């Protein structure tokens, strides 16, 4: 748990992963941590009302995937996908100084990255809040087209 946020509210922090991926994140509020995984083509700004509400009682950690929001473009396409995003979430968890597990929240595609984060780093996760998403292959839910269904690779273990 973070006793206090040592991060300026309006300034994004930076972390660079071992793979050279630079990410922007913000920590707003103080208390038990909430770590957010965005949906596809989303950014930390989509969580404005969550942050506004929960920062009164929690340290809310929002971050942008490579090439989204405030994070610069990735150095390669290997930095894009469910597994890389889960590892990047872990890098943000560590860079933000979180310990003892966070409530990890995912929206839409962020549900998959949150679940993968938990599978790879269970000590990071105290609880999961999964919103408007699915496990496995999300495009299977609304199309029978094999071409469309194969557009998003199946996550490990799904």
C-alpha positions, 0 to 999 in steps of 0.5 A: 500500500502507498502511504502517500503519492510522491508523484505530481498529480498533473505530470505523467511519470515515465518508466522504460521496460527492459525491452526498451518500451517507454510508458507514461503513467500517473499516480493520483491519490493515496491509500490502497492501490488501484492499477488500471489496464485500458481498453484498445485505443484508449488512454488514461484519460478514459478513467477521469471519473474513476480517478476523481472518485477513487483518489480520495481513498486510493492511489489510482495508477493509470498508464498508457500502452505504447503508442496510446495517449501519452506513451510514445510509439513502441520500438517494435511491434513485439511491444504490442499485444496482450502478453507485452501489455501485461508485462508493461503493467507489471513494470508500471506496478514496480515503477509506481512503488506498489507493494503487497498487491493492487486491485487491478482493473481492466476495461474491454481489452484491458480485461485480457491484459489484467488477467494475463498480468495476474497469470504472470505476476500473481503477487501484484494482484490483490483483486481483479475488477473486470469491466465490459470485456472477455477472456480468450478471443473477444472477436468470437463473441460477435462474428462468425467470420474466421478472418475477423476472428483471427485478427486478434491473437489468442492469449496464452492459456485461453 
